[in-house]
């Protein structure tokens, strides 16, 4: 199944696909929660076809990022991190990746 087919099935409201997409957002959010506990990240921008799942999907990710089974109070890393859909064009993304590659190569000199 392609991402486009999954998005179309989700948009049609098919319960199995809706549940699958919701579970994926929960899994992504919990994964980001684990990363935020060990890394100092200020911004996370999501790109790609999955952004077509929209704001509810994003809000599920954000909510799960703040989930802590041992402490119901949000930790400081959650409050300090912004998560959203990226706004860069494809050309800007490629240019940024190119700059990162060049910087990495220059560090090896």
PATOR-226288 format. One record per residue: residue number from 1; x, y, z of N, C-alpha, C in turn. Coordinates in pm, whole numbers, plus 50000, padded with zeros to 5 digits. Layout:
! PATOR-226288
   resi    n.xx    n.yy    n.zz   ca.xx   ca.yy   ca.zz    c.xx    c.yy    c.zz
    NUM       X       Y       Z       X       Y       Z       X       Y       Z
...
//
This chain:
! PATOR-226288
   resi    n.xx    n.yy    n.zz   ca.xx   ca.yy   ca.zz    c.xx    c.yy    c.zz
      1   50084   49883   50000   50000   50000   50000   50089   50124   50000
      2   50057   50218   49916   50134   50342   49910   50081   50441   50014
      3   50161   50543   50042   50117   50646   50135   49992   50715   50083
      4   49987   50741   49952   49870   50806   49893   49744   50721   49913
      5   49756   50590   49898   49641   50502   49920   49598   50501   50067
      6   49696   50502   50156   49665   50506   50299   49594   50635   50334
      7   49643   50747   50283   49579   50876   50311   49437   50878   50257
      8   49417   50825   50136   49283   50821   50077   49188   50735   50162
      9   49236   50620   50209   49154   50533   50293   49121   50600   50425
     10   49219   50670   50481   49198   50742   50607   49097   50855   50587
     11   49111   50929   50476   49019   51040   50449   48876   50991   50426
     12   48861   50869   50376   48727   50815   50354   48661   50772   50485
     13   48740   50770   50593   48685   50739   50724   48675   50592   50757
     14   48744   50508   50681   48741   50365   50710   48800   50340   50850
     15   48722   50278   50939   48764   50265   51079   48900   50199   51099
     16   48928   50093   51024   49055   50023   51043   49171   50117   51013
     17   49161   50194   50905   49269   50285   50868   49277   50404   50963
     18   49163   50451   51009   49163   50560   51107   49235   50517   51234
     19   49205   50397   51279   49271   50344   51398   49421   50327   51375
     20   49457   50278   51259   49597   50256   51225   49674   50388   51226
     21   49617   50492   51167   49681   50623   51163   49693   50681   51304
     22   49588   50667   51386   49593   50716   51524   49702   50644   51603
     23   49711   50513   51587   49814   50436   51656   49954   50479   51611
     24   49969   50508   51483   50100   50552   51434   50139   50686   51495
     25   50043   50777   51509   50071   50906   51572   50112   50887   51718
     26   50044   50796   51789   50082   50766   51927   50223   50711   51934
     27   50257   50621   51844   50392   50561   51844   50498   50665   51813
     28   50471   50752   51717   50567   50858   51684   50584   50951   51804
     29   50474   50988   51867   50482   51076   51984   50561   51016   52098
     30   50538   50888   52127   50614   50822   52234   50762   50811   52200
     31   50792   50788   52073   50932   50783   52030   50998   50919   52049
     32   50928   51024   52011   50982   51159   52030   50999   51190   52178
     33   50906   51144   52261   50918   51163   52405   51050   51104   52455
     34   51082   50982   52409   51206   50918   52451   51328   50997   52404
     35   51324   51050   52282   51435   51132   52233   51448   51260   52314
     36   51337   51323   52346   51341   51449   52420   51397   51431   52560
     37   51385   51312   52616   51441   51287   52748   51593   51281   52747
     38   51653   51251   52632   51799   51238   52629   51867   51345   52545
     39   51791   51418   52463   51850   51520   52377   51790   51656   52407
     40   51866   51760   52382   51817   51896   52399   51771   51947   52263
     41   51644   51925   52231   51590   51962   52101   51488   52074   52121
     42   51502   52181   52043   51410   52294   52056   51296   52290   51955
     43   51323   52234   51837   51222   52233   51733   51225   52101   51657
     44   51108   52049   51627   51094   51931   51543   50995   51967   51434
     45   51041   51962   51310   50954   51994   51196   50931   51867   51117
     46   50806   51835   51093   50769   51715   51019   50745   51750   50873
     47   50798   51667   50785   50781   51685   50641   50735   51554   50580
     48   50689   51562   50458   50655   51442   50383   50505   51422   50369
     49   50471   51312   50304   50331   51283   50273   50245   51263   50397
     50   50305   51214   50504   50225   51187   50624   50166   51315   50683
     51   50219   51431   50647   50163   51557   50696   50020   51577   50646
     52   49980   51503   50544   49843   51513   50493   49741   51462   50595
     53   49786   51392   50699   49694   51347   50802   49643   51463   50887
     54   49707   51576   50879   49652   51699   50936   49679   51726   51082
     55   49608   51828   51129   49631   51882   51264   49596   51783   51375
     56   49489   51705   51360   49454   51608   51465   49565   51506   51484
     57   49623   51461   51374   49734   51367   51377   49853   51431   51448
     58   49884   51556   51409   49994   51629   51472   49967   51648   51621
     59   49845   51684   51658   49812   51704   51799   49826   51576   51880
     60   49796   51462   51819   49816   51333   51888   49964   51311   51915
     61   50047   51341   51816   50192   51329   51835   50239   51420   51947
     62   50195   51545   51944   50236   51641   52047   50190   51595   52185
     63   50065   51549   52195   50012   51501   52323   50094   51383   52375
     64   50126   51288   52289   50203   51170   52330   50347   51207   52366
     65   50399   51311   52306   50535   51355   52338   50543   51400   52483
     66   50434   51451   52536   50431   51496   52675   50389   51390   52774
     67   50358   51269   52726   50312   51162   52815   50427   51105   52896
     68   50408   51098   53025   50504   51034   53114   50424   50949   53212
     69   50438   50817   53205   50357   50731   53293   50390   50746   53441
     70   50506   50804   53473   50549   50815   53611   50527   50953   53670
     71   50509   51052   53584   50493   51189   53630   50391   51258   53540
     72   50275   51288   53591   50169   51347   53509   50197   51494   53476
     73   50294   51555   53542   50331   51693   53511   50422   51693   53389
     74   50398   51786   53298   50483   51793   53179   50625   51833   53220
     75   50721   51766   53164   50860   51799   53191   50902   51923   53116
     76   51011   51986   53158   51058   52109   53093   51095   52089   52946
     77   51143   51969   52910   51182   51947   52771   51062   51951   52678
     78   50946   51906   52728   50825   51908   52646   50780   52051   52623
     79   50784   52132   52728   50739   52271   52716   50832   52352   52628
     80   50959   52314   52621   51057   52391   52545   51064   52350   52399
     81   51003   52240   52362   51013   52188   52226   50888   52221   52146
     82   50910   52277   52028   50800   52303   51936   50796   52191   51833
     83   50677   52139   51808   50660   52034   51707   50554   52082   51610
     84   50585   52077   51482   50488   52123   51383   50523   52075   51245
     85   50438   52112   51151   50464   52080   51011   50563   52181   50956
     86   50664   52132   50886   50764   52219   50827   50705   52303   50715
     87   50766   52419   50692   50716   52512   50591   50814   52532   50476
     88   50924   52460   50475   51023   52477   50368   50977   52410   50240
     89   51011   52471   50128   50983   52409   49998   51078   52291   49979
     90   51049   52209   49880   51136   52094   49852   51278   52142   49818
     91   51288   52250   49741   51419   52305   49704   51495   52352   49828
     92   51427   52417   49921   51492   52462   50044   51537   52343   50129
     93   51458   52237   50132   51497   52117   50207   51624   52057   50150
     94   51629   52044   50018   51746   51986   49952   51868   52074   49975
     95   51851   52206   49967   51962   52298   49991   52014   52282   50133
     96   51924   52272   50230   51965   52254   50369   52040   52123   50391
     97   51993   52017   50328   52062   51888   50337   52202   51900   50277
     98   52211   51973   50166   52341   51996   50102   52437   52069   50195
     99   52388   52173   50262   52472   52248   50356   52519   52158   50470
    100   52430   52074   50522   52469   51983   50630   52577   51886   50584
    101   52564   51838   50460   52664   51746   50406   52799   51816   50393
    102   52799   51937   50339   52925   52012   50322   52988   52041   50457
    103   52908   52082   50556   52961   52108   50689   53025   51982   50748
    104   52961   51869   50730   53015   51743   50781   53147   51709   50713
    105   53155   51733   50584   53279   51706   50511   53391   51800   50554
    106   53358   51927   50578   53459   52025   50620   53513   51993   50759
    107   53431   51934   50845   53477   51898   50979   53582   51787   50975
    108   53582   51711   50867   53677   51600   50856   53813   51645   50803
    109   53820   51769   50760   53947   51819   50704   54039   51862   50816
//
